[in-house]
C-alpha cells in the first residue's frame, strides 16, 4: 500500500508565478490535510478537505491560496502570485475513513519544498 | 485557541543517557500525537495517546499523557545515535480534525 504521495518534491518559482502542489492520499483515505512548515518551525495547519468539499480552511491565507480535492485525482494546493514569504515545506497528510477516523492518525507525505526566487 | 509548546527546542545528548522532552498544551484536547522527522523527510507517527494516564513504549522511547496537567512527555532511555531527529508533539483540536503542532525538539545524540 503506497503511502501519501506528493509531487513535486522540490519546486522553484519566481515571484509572481503560480505554484501547484499535488497530493495523492493513501489508498482508501478520503480525508486530506495540508500543513505548512517554515524553516525551523513546527507544522501549521492550512486546510482540511474531503472529496469535493472543503471542511476547514481556517489556516489558509485569505488571498492567493486555494485548495481542492476533486472526485477524481489528487488534491491540489494552488498558490497564485507567489512571494518570497511563501518559501516553505508543504506537507499533505491523509487519514482513513471508518472507525479509525476517531483516532485521526494522519499519515504524512514527504512534502514539497517550495523556493521562491 | 489551542497552543502547543515543547521544550527543550534543542537537545544534545550523549549515547547511553536518558532524557525527557516535554509537551504542554493550552486547552482541552482528547488526543496527543508524537511524530519523528528526519532531515528532508516526512513525519513518521510514533505514538497516539488518547486518555489520561496513557503510556506507550516502543524501543527506547516512552510517551505518557496527563490530561489534567495538559502535559505529555517523551522519555528517551539509553539514547543511541539512530534516535537523532526532530520530534514533534501535536494535539488534536477540540473541534475538527486539524492537528496543532509544537515547534519541535531537535535531538542530537553524540557518540
Interface residues (C-beta under 8 A of the other chain):
Chain A: X4 X31 X33 X35 X41 X42 X43 X44 X45 X48 X55 X56 X58 X59 X91 X93 X95 X103 X104 X105 X106 X107 X108 X109 X110 X111 X113
Chain B: X4 X6 X31 X33 X35 X40 X41 X42 X43 X44 X45 X48 X50 X88 X90 X92 X96 X97 X98 X99 X100 X101 X102 X103 X104
